[in-house]
Amino acid sequence: MSVTREVVALMAEVAARYNEGYEQAAADRQLTALQAKALVLLAREPLPMRRMAELFQCDPSNVTGIVDRLERRGLVSREPSAADRRVKNVTLTEEGEGVAEELKGVLGFAGAPLAALSEAERIQLRDLLLRMLGRQA
């Protein structure tokens, strides 16, 4: 197996483990993985559903279903945008903020494998990943 194929396979394994952990953290809170991702995303800032669909790379109707279910649970609300009252931003409720914080706290499992690396190795890995993504450290 070439080194490139081996690296790709290892990256896929890391991604799979991350996704498994993310799905379990969501399920522990009776959420789907996408609902959990929506809460963590909205913890950064309120967003219109169209923008959420772009970020999730899915049809806006899928986001409508996700937001509807989160809204029924009292985790999000739809509020008019200050910039354009015709646009509704999805915002976290106080309860939603709490769940998003919980999720961010338990997602520390993603960093656990990095503990095997020294600080210098983590910096090197970060820089290499940024370079792969076409960004600078």
C-alpha positions in Angstrom: 0.0 0.0 0.0 1.3 3.4 -0.9 1.9 6.0 1.9 -0.8 8.2 0.4 -3.3 5.4 0.6 -2.3 4.5 4.1 -2.6 8.2 5.2 -6.1 8.4 3.6 -7.2 5.2 5.3 -5.9 6.4 8.7 -7.7 9.8 8.2 -10.9 7.9 7.4 -10.5 5.8 10.6 -10.0 8.9 12.7 -13.1 10.5 11.1 -15.1 7.4 11.7 -14.2 7.3 15.4 -15.0 11.0 15.7 -18.4 10.5 14.0 -19.2 7.5 16.3 -18.5 9.6 19.4 -20.5 12.5 18.1 -23.5 10.3 17.3 -23.3 8.7 20.8 -23.1 12.1 22.5 -26.1 13.2 20.5 -28.1 10.0 21.2 -27.4 10.4 24.9 -29.4 13.6 24.7 -32.1 12.1 22.4 -30.8 14.1 19.4 -29.7 13.1 16.0 -26.2 13.9 15.0 -27.4 16.7 12.7 -29.6 18.2 15.5 -26.5 18.2 17.7 -24.4 19.8 15.0 -27.1 22.4 14.5 -27.0 23.3 18.2 -23.2 23.5 18.3 -23.3 25.6 15.2 -25.9 28.0 16.5 -23.9 28.4 19.8 -21.5 30.5 17.7 -24.2 32.8 16.3 -27.8 32.7 15.2 -28.2 31.8 11.5 -30.9 31.8 8.8 -32.0 28.3 7.8 -30.7 28.8 4.3 -27.2 29.4 5.6 -27.5 26.3 7.8 -28.4 24.3 4.7 -25.4 25.6 2.9 -23.1 24.6 5.8 -24.7 21.2 6.1 -24.6 20.8 2.3 -28.2 19.7 2.2 -31.6 20.9 0.9 -33.2 23.7 3.0 -36.3 21.4 3.6 -34.0 19.1 5.6 -33.0 22.0 7.8 -36.6 22.9 8.3 -37.3 19.5 9.7 -34.3 19.7 12.0 -35.2 23.1 13.3 -38.9 22.1 13.7 -37.9 19.2 16.0 -35.5 21.3 17.9 -38.1 24.1 18.3 -40.7 21.6 19.6 -38.2 20.5 22.3 -37.7 24.2 23.3 -34.0 24.2 22.2 -34.3 26.8 19.4 -36.5 29.6 18.3 -37.0 31.5 15.0 -36.6 35.3 15.3 -36.6 38.0 12.7 -33.2 39.2 11.5 -32.2 42.7 12.6 -30.8 43.3 9.1 -33.8 42.0 7.2 -37.1 41.4 9.0 -38.2 39.0 6.2 -35.4 36.6 7.2 -35.8 34.4 10.3 -32.7 33.5 12.2 -32.6 30.3 14.2 -31.4 31.1 17.8 -30.7 28.9 20.8 -33.0 29.2 23.7 -31.6 29.2 27.2 -32.2 25.4 27.3 -30.6 25.0 23.9 -27.5 26.9 25.1 -27.2 24.5 28.0 -27.4 21.4 25.7 -24.9 23.0 23.2 -22.5 23.6 26.1 -22.9 20.0 27.3 -22.3 18.7 23.8 -19.1 20.8 23.4 -18.0 19.5 26.8 -18.4 15.8 26.0 -16.9 16.2 22.5 -13.5 16.2 24.3 -13.3 12.6 23.1 -12.1 14.1 19.8 -9.0 15.4 21.5 -8.2 12.3 23.5 -6.1 10.6 20.7 -4.1 13.8 20.4 -2.8 13.3 24.0 -0.4 10.6 22.6 1.4 13.4 20.7 3.7 16.0 22.2 2.9 19.7 21.9 5.4 20.0 19.1 3.8 17.1 17.2 0.3 18.5 17.7 1.5 21.9 16.3 3.1 20.0 13.3 -0.1 18.1 12.7 -2.2 21.2 12.9 0.1 23.0 10.4 0.1 20.1 8.0 -3.7 19.9 8.1 -4.0 23.6 7.5 -1.6 23.3 4.6 -3.7 20.4 3.2 -6.8 22.7 3.4 -5.0 25.6 1.7 -4.8 27.8 4.8 -1.9 29.2 6.8 -1.1 28.5 10.5 
